[in-house]
Amino acid sequence: MNNFEQEIENLDLRLFEKIESQSDDDDKQSLLACQFAVRNLRPKYNYLEIGSYLGGSIQPYLLDEKCARVFSIDKRPPSQPDERGATYSYLNNSTARMLENLKRVAPVDKITTIDGDTRGEVKPEQIDEKIQLCFIDGEHTDGAAFSDFKFCLDVLDASGAIVFHDAPTVYNGIAECIAHLEKKGIKFRAYSLPAVVFAVEIGDFPLHESQPILERLLNNHRSYIYSLQYNDYYRRFANRKPFRLYRSIAAKLKGINKFD
């Protein structure tokens, strides 16, 4: 067994060591668990991600001989909106910079980069291979998350997986994605993984049967509690005295604070 095989089986964080990533250790191991599951389901697979920035999340796929192609879609804006209410800046955000980073990891021949947005700029026809695993980590707005998801559905193989990062930020967008699948009658399974990863299996693609994924599902409290705490500042804000007083008066007037 070579070093990569051992490292991916152990969900070894050293697979992310050469380029800074915006994921925490739990996220990185959940992403490695998804990769491990996919490579055990298919002898070869193609990976697509939306939102690459410095290339940190591409590292393990570049090292994986079973990953035949990597597609990276990123509009490369200097700043972008976010459901958390702030505009986030991405300095020196360029495809050239990302590729230079990735050359420190491995040759970049299997990477196809596309600068653009799935809301009209990038077309599914530009992805010339069927994809088995998609990772969505682009603009953190509900609208962008839904647009990116529909794009991934268009380029996905008959069975595959679509994985979101920062699920507690774009949860309304993810809810819209799930409603879309239900409306279209598309077979799927969906679940959260520590810390802020959300996976959607499309068709017959049982990532959840892989031991690393199963372990995370059996300990799902880690993602559930983290997600609630992630947004707890909204509750703290809503519980300030003026808001509590307003809710108390409203409850009394409506009679919804009394139980018989």
N, C-alpha and C positions, 0 to 999 in steps of 0.2 A: 504494500500500500504506500503510495507516494505521500509527500507532505500535504498536498492539497486535499487528498482523500481523507486523511486523518483529521485535518483541520475542519473540513466541512462536517464530518461526522460528529466531531466534538463541539460544533458551533463556536469555533475558536475565534475570538475577537481580533486576533492578529491578522485575519483576512481583511480588516479595515484599517490597518495601521499606517499605511503610507499616505493616505489623503484624509484630511479632516472631514468628518461627517456630522450632519446636524441631527443625528439620531443618538439616543442614549444606548447604554449597553443592552437593556432589555429589548429595545427595538431592533438592534443589530442582530441579536440572537434569534428573534422571531423571524426576521428576514432571511437569515441563514437557514432556519428551519424550513421555511417555504421553499428555498432553493434546493435544499437537501431532498425534500419531498418530490419536487418536480423532476429532478434528475433521476430519481428512482422510478418515476412513472413513465419516463420517456428516454430512449437511448440517446437521442439528441433533442435539443429544444432551442427556441428563440426567445429572447427577452427584450421587452420594450419598457422604457420608463419615460414618464413625463415629469420634467423638473429635475435637472441633473446638477446644476450649479457647478461645483468644483469636481464632480465625478466620484465622490466618496462612495455612493451606493452601487456604482458600477464595478468597483474593484473585484469582488468575489466572482463575478460573471466573466470578467476578463481572464481570470486564472483558471476557469472551469473548461476543460476540454470538451465536456458534453454540451456546453453552450455554444451553438454554431454561429449565431448572429446576435448583436446587441444594437438596438435602436434607441437613440436618445433624442427626445423632443423637448425643446426649451425655447421660449420666446426671448430669453436673455434680456429682460427689462432691467433698468437701473433700480427700479422700485416697483412694488406691486401692492394692491389692496389685500386686506386680510380680515376674516370674520371677527378677529379679536379687537378690531376697531382702530388699529394703528396701520400706517403704511410702512412696509419693511423694505429697507434698502439692501441691494446686493452689489457691492463694489467690485469693479473690475470683472464684471460678469460676461465672460465670452467663451465661445466654443474652443477657440485656440488655447486659452488658458487651461480649460478642462483637459484637453487632449495632451497638453504638455505634462500635466499632473499624472495622467494615466500612463504615459510612456515610462514613468518611474516604476509602474507595477508590472506591465507586460506590453508586448506589441499591440498596437491599436487597430490592426487591419480589419478585425471583424466588427468594428463599430461604425454605424451609419448615424450621422448627426443631422438633425433638421431643426433649423431655427424658425420658430413660429408658434402659433397658438391653435388649438383644436377647434376654436370657435370661428372657423371659416378660412383660416390661413393654411393649415396643414390638412391634406386630403388623405383618406385611408388608402388610396391607390399608391401613395408614395411609400407605403410599407410593402415591399415586394416579397415578403415571406409571411406565412401564417405564424402567429405568436402563441406561445403556450403560457407565458407568465408576463403580466403587466404590473408595473408599480407606478402609482399615481402620487406625486409629491410636488405638484406645480403650484399655481396660484391657490392660496388657501381661502377660497370663497366657495360658497355652496354652488353657485352657478358654474364656476370653472370645474369643480369636482364632478358635477353631473355631465358636463360637456366632455371632459376627459374620459369618463366612464363609457359614454356612448361611443366615443372614438375607439376605445379599447375593445368594446364588443364587436365593432365592425372589422377589426383586424385580428381578432382572436380566432384560434383554431376551433373546430367543432366542440372541443372540450378544452378548458384551460382555467386559469385563475387570474383574478384582478385584485391587487392588494393596495390599500390606501395607507398613507402615513398621516399622522396628526388627526386621527378620527374624531377626537373630542372637539376639534375646531370646526370641521366640516360635516358634523353629524346630520344636519338637515339635508345637505347635499347627498350624503350616503343614503338617508331615508328615501330620498327621491329616486335614487338608483334602484333600491330594493323594490319600490312601488312600480318602477318601470319594468323590471323583470317579471313581477307578478302580473302586470297588465298584459305583457307580451306572451305570457305562458312559458317563459324560459325556465328550464330546470336549474336550480341553484341551491347551494348551501352557503350560509354567511355566519361569521363569528369574529369576535375580537381576540386579539393576542396582546400580551404585554409588550410595551406599555401602551402605545397609542397606535397600534397596527390593526387594521380591519381587513379580513380576507373574504373574498367571494369566489367560491368554486362554481364554475359554469359547466353544465352538462355532467358527464361522467369523469370527474377529475378529483378523486378523493385524497386531497392533501391531508385531511384530518386523520387518515388511517396511518400516517407516518408517525413513528414514535415521538420524535421531538415536538410535532404539532399536538399530538394527543396529550402529552405531558402538560403543555401550556393550556389546553382546554380543561384538563382536570384541575388545574390551579387557576381557573379563570378569574378568581377574586382579585388577582394582581392587576389585571387590566380593568376590571369593573370599578374597583375602589380608586385606582389611579385616575380613571376618567372622571369620576365624580369630584375628586379633589382638584383635578386640573381646572375645573370651572367653578370651584368653590368661592372664588372672589366675587362672583355675581351674587351668591347668597349672602355673603358678608355685606356687600353694598346694599342689597335689598332689605337687610335687617337693621339698617341704621334707624335711629329713633323716628324721624319724620315719616318714613315709609311704614314702619311697624304701626305707628299710630293710625295712619290712613287705613291700613288693612284691618286693624282692630275695629275702627268705626264702621267700615264697610261691612265687616262680618256681622256686627251687631244689627245694623240696619237691614241686612238681608236674612238675618236669623240663621246663618249657616254655622255658627259656633256653638250651637246648643244641640244636644242629642237626648232623645227620650228613650 
